Every structure is written in structure tokens, then in C-alpha cells.
Amino acid sequence: HVMLYLPEALAETAVITAAAEAGVGVYPAAPYFMTQPSPPAVLLGFSGLSEPEIADGVIRLGDVMAKLLAS
């Protein structure tokens, strides 16, 4: 797993929802903290994925985050 810390302007739930709509599974990091993480964060899991699938997911996640930051 990799923890991805998000820009302060992005909410964890917004990233998770938009990523899922783009076919990318990311998971909330908040349950693994005693208090709300600052900055917000999501977990990326790579188990069972090929390198091309990981690369595609990272690109799609980047696109999702860029769109959220632009709105």
C-alpha cells in the first residue's frame, strides 16, 4: 500500500468518489488515524494488479485529481 497525501483543497471523500467513477479504487486513510489526517489522505492498494494496470490507475487518478482541483 501507498498513502497518498492530498492537497488541502481536496476532500478525501470527493477523491474516493470521483476515482471510483473513473474505475480506480482508492480507500480512506482516516480509519487508520487517531484523529483526522492533515493533510487529507487516501490509500492506494496494488495487490493483484499488473504493472500496466497500476500505471493506468495512477494516470486516471491524476486526471481525477486535476479535474477536482480545477473545479
C-alpha positions in Angstrom: 0.0 0.0 0.0 0.9 3.6 -0.5 -0.5 6.5 1.4 -1.2 9.5 -0.9 -1.5 12.8 1.0 -3.8 15.1 -0.8 -3.7 18.9 -1.4 -5.6 20.6 1.4 -8.1 21.8 -1.3 -9.3 18.2 -1.9 -11.5 16.2 0.5 -10.8 12.5 1.0 -14.4 11.6 0.2 -14.5 13.6 -3.0 -11.4 11.9 -4.3 -12.6 8.4 -3.4 -16.0 9.0 -5.1 -14.5 10.6 -8.3 -11.8 7.9 -8.5 -14.4 5.2 -8.3 -16.4 6.8 -11.1 -13.2 6.7 -13.2 -12.7 3.0 -12.4 -10.0 3.5 -9.8 -10.2 2.1 -6.3 -8.7 4.2 -3.6 -9.5 3.8 0.1 -10.0 6.2 3.0 -6.9 6.7 5.2 -8.9 8.3 8.1 -9.8 5.0 9.8 -6.0 4.3 10.3 -5.5 7.6 12.3 -6.5 8.5 15.8 -7.5 12.0 14.5 -8.4 13.2 11.1 -5.2 13.2 8.9 -3.8 16.5 7.9 -3.4 16.9 5.1 -6.2 14.5 4.0 -5.0 11.2 2.6 -6.1 8.1 0.7 -4.6 4.6 0.4 -3.6 3.1 -2.8 -3.5 -0.7 -3.0 -1.5 -2.6 -5.6 -2.1 -6.2 -4.7 -3.2 -8.3 -7.6 -2.5 -5.7 -10.2 -0.1 -5.8 -13.1 2.4 -3.0 -13.7 0.4 -1.7 -16.7 -2.8 -1.7 -14.6 -1.0 0.2 -11.9 0.3 2.8 -14.4 -3.1 3.2 -15.9 -4.7 3.7 -12.5 -2.2 6.3 -11.5 -2.7 8.2 -14.7 -6.5 8.1 -14.2 -6.2 9.1 -10.6 -4.0 12.1 -11.6 -6.7 13.1 -14.1 -9.4 12.9 -11.5 -7.4 15.0 -9.0 -6.6 17.6 -11.7 -10.3 17.9 -12.5 -11.3 18.3 -8.9 -8.6 20.9 -8.3 -9.8 22.8 -11.4 -13.4 23.0 -10.2 
